[in-house]
Amino acid sequence: MFKMEPPRRNLAEVKKVIMSAHESTTLEEKLQFYDRWALEYEQDVEVLEYRAPYLAAECLASVFPADRDSQTILDVACGTGLVAVELYRHGFCIFHGVDGSERMLQHAEQKRLYQELKLNILGYEPLAAPTDRYDAVITVGALSIGQVPLSVMPELCRVTKPGGFLCLTTRTNHSNLQYKSELEKRLQDLEGTGLWERVTVLEVQKWEKATSMEEASPDSDFISGAVYLYRKKVASACVL
Ligand SMILES: C[S@@+](CC[C@H](N)C(=O)[O-])C[C@H]1O[C@@H](n2cnc3c(N)ncnc32)[C@H](O)[C@@H]1O
């Protein structure tokens, strides 16, 4: 069926839209911002050369050399479904998604890649998912200042299967550095429990185009970011 696309915005216009998100201060306002942005989100992030879904999918796929089509993936803050699109290219095909914006979820639904999609306010209410359920839990583009709070972390860990993977991204531009260091502290604490192990951390210079000169890296107009991949250990069997 022919789908009407809105006119494409240029980079300056996209930057303006993203800067306007900073005017939303409450959680409700942020989610309303995403509701309004849903229709143009994918066109706009293409203009920004947003590479996080591609990078995170590559990273997660690298630890599943085989049987990708039988792995169940939870896409947390799935938005319009760009992460499932990238993972599908690698052979994954079982996706569940959660997000706090109804309109973003409606666009994800149109991809026909997710078997389950649920409205879920992250960091404030439990994840709508059973304990030890998922072969991989992935959160892309949502763990940053003013978006999903780090209080979501215990829930991400809870729903990951023993032996399963947790794949997270964050931006490493100036305004997000405190959030990034708090995220890394949480990940260190996880390793400290002995129940999780770090698989890899990928620092990426070209994450997406900067929305302001102050945020850009010194030698480019991009901001940087990082992908974190952790594994929940299989608890050793209790021998009596
Ligand atoms: C930048 S988009 C990323 C979407 C997708 N993962 C991607 O990479 O294209 C951030 C998403 O996080 C969701 N979000 C932000 N804060 C949230 C919260 N506290 N609870 C639920 N969803 C939230 C928004 O609705 C939006 O869909």
The ligand as an SDF file (V2000), in Angstrom:
LIG
                    3D

 27 29  0  0  0  0  0  0  0  0999 V2000
   15.8250    8.1050   20.7710 C   0  0  0  0  0  0  0  0  0  0  0  0
   14.4790    7.0000   20.8760 S   0  0  0  0  0  0  0  0  0  0  0  0
   15.2980    5.4420   20.5680 C   0  0  0  0  0  0  0  0  0  0  0  0
   14.3760    4.4480   19.9350 C   0  0  0  0  0  0  0  0  0  0  0  0
   15.0610    3.2220   19.3350 C   0  0  0  0  0  0  0  0  0  0  0  0
   15.6220    2.3910   20.3710 N   0  0  0  0  0  0  0  0  0  0  0  0
   16.1030    3.6600   18.3280 C   0  0  0  0  0  0  0  0  0  0  0  0
   17.3110    3.4900   18.6080 O   0  0  0  0  0  0  0  0  0  0  0  0
   15.7190    4.1830   17.2780 O   0  0  0  0  0  0  0  0  0  0  0  0
   14.1640    6.9100   22.6320 C   0  0  0  0  0  0  0  0  0  0  0  0
   12.9200    6.1130   22.9720 C   0  0  0  0  0  0  0  0  0  0  0  0
   12.8720    6.0010   24.3800 O   0  0  0  0  0  0  0  0  0  0  0  0
   11.5240    6.1550   24.8100 C   0  0  0  0  0  0  0  0  0  0  0  0
   11.5700    6.6200   26.2000 N   0  0  0  0  0  0  0  0  0  0  0  0
   12.2650    7.6620   26.7100 C   0  0  0  0  0  0  0  0  0  0  0  0
   12.0900    7.7270   28.0510 N   0  0  0  0  0  0  0  0  0  0  0  0
   11.2680    6.6970   28.3860 C   0  0  0  0  0  0  0  0  0  0  0  0
   10.7380    6.1980   29.6050 C   0  0  0  0  0  0  0  0  0  0  0  0
   11.0470    6.7510   30.8010 N   0  0  0  0  0  0  0  0  0  0  0  0
    9.9240    5.1180   29.5690 N   0  0  0  0  0  0  0  0  0  0  0  0
    9.6350    4.5160   28.3960 C   0  0  0  0  0  0  0  0  0  0  0  0
   10.1280    4.9160   27.2110 N   0  0  0  0  0  0  0  0  0  0  0  0
   10.9370    5.9860   27.2020 C   0  0  0  0  0  0  0  0  0  0  0  0
   10.9070    7.1420   23.8460 C   0  0  0  0  0  0  0  0  0  0  0  0
    9.5150    7.0120   23.7910 O   0  0  0  0  0  0  0  0  0  0  0  0
   11.6150    6.7610   22.5360 C   0  0  0  0  0  0  0  0  0  0  0  0
   10.8430    5.8530   21.7870 O   0  0  0  0  0  0  0  0  0  0  0  0
  1  2  1  0
  2  3  1  0
  2 10  1  0
  3  4  1  0
  4  5  1  0
  5  6  1  0
  5  7  1  0
  7  8  2  0
  7  9  1  0
 10 11  1  0
 11 12  1  0
 11 26  1  0
 12 13  1  0
 13 14  1  0
 13 24  1  0
 14 15  1  0
 14 23  1  0
 15 16  2  0
 16 17  1  0
 17 18  1  0
 17 23  2  0
 18 19  1  0
 18 20  2  0
 20 21  1  0
 21 22  2  0
 22 23  1  0
 24 25  1  0
 24 26  1  0
 26 27  1  0
M  CHG  2   2   1   9  -1
M  END
$$$$
